[in-house]
Amino acid sequence: MPGSSQPLLTAITHRWESGLAERLGRSDVVHVVHRCADLAELLGTVEAGLGRVVVVSSDLRGLDRAVVSDLGGHGLQVLGVHPPDDEDGARALRRWGVTEVLPADADLATLETALERLLGERAGPASDWDRAVEDELEQEPAADPGEARAAGAEDADGAPAAGDVAADRDGPGAQEPREPHEPEDGVPGRGRVVVVWGPAGSPGRTTVAVNLAAEIASPVCGVLLIDADTYAASVAQVLSVLDEAPGVAAAARAADQGTLDREALAALAPEVLPGLRVLTGLPRADRWPELREHAFADILEISRQLADWVVVDVGFGLEQDEELSFDTRALRRNGPTLAALEVADQVVVAGAGDPVGLQRLVRGLDALDEVNRAPRTVVVTRVRASAVGSDPHRRVRDALARFAGLRDVHLVPDDRAALDGALLAGRVLREHAPRSLARQALRDLAERLTGGAGAAVPAGRQPRRWRLRSSG
């Protein structure tokens, strides 16, 4: 990069601000263009396009992983400082994603060395050793991608092998994290993410997500069901999970603070069936700002370590234009949905089996093409003759083939008695009505997605149910 001095912003608590600003003012690497009094002023200055690098202090009010991520998103390099001997402050900065961390009383030479690393400069001319290493790296062939992953962590298509998960529970309500697939080197496996999405209009997203997760789950195949619907979360109600703590909101806070790991996520996601954990959604729609996009992306990444399969129930919205309505970087209500679709290994698209639902499904598939290209399975729920005429299965397939070019559609009959009974009882179809037509269709869907790696519970045999009590 050029050797010219780079513009720098500071957002440091008053105790250290004066001394740091004075030392940075004498630097040849950077020049201070603005000293921000608080986080709000810093974000406003960043939006104005000022600065190439920013210095923030660990005790700055409001600073967290979300802010650091936003600063990086604007192209700024972040140098973190913390009070001398404050190891907790240093750890917090690193958890938030700050790579260069120094005590606030660091001298100018130390500050410049860290800034040069951030800006891609060397502290001095390259040594013979440096040049030799670079030459060797340039001549070395690229590593086999398979060697970069933990040996045995995934099978040929990226899915953990069935039977590699050991059941490790002491009984109902056990909160110890179950062990996902772990290869010999001890590195956790990488679970697969299945996102259940559908257009607006109650197409059965939650019904499909809940029952799909239940069909895959077994003592040897762990599943984490996440309710990420920022408009109408309902997984907790469907499963009669009465604990009032919103699991996904608590997980997002922990992700923002850099404290979310596999064990912490397991504690927030109770087990409601053998092998099935649930991370409940937001209790009220107006709390959607608590579920930030980048935090939810972290949740999904850690979820892959906790479970073999991660089933995500998301909202209908796919719009990405919130920032057009704001002068500053805006929170995105659809951010969790878009984040899930971005990393999805498979997408299940749910639509309703009536004229309005099918029209919305066709249009929704066009919108989905713009944000996701993962393998997808289209599921039409509540298929019934009263809505589309005689031979409803044929009519639905013909309509989707004609208007959406779909030749492969999975249909779920409108088994209203079984579905209503399961909802009233707070159970999944596998428990409440194992012989129902809807349950059989959803079981077939699970086998199709997993290749038969999920649960294999014959019709009529019900798994043991572990009930959760209200915290209040």
Disulfide bonds with the S-S distance in Angstrom:
none
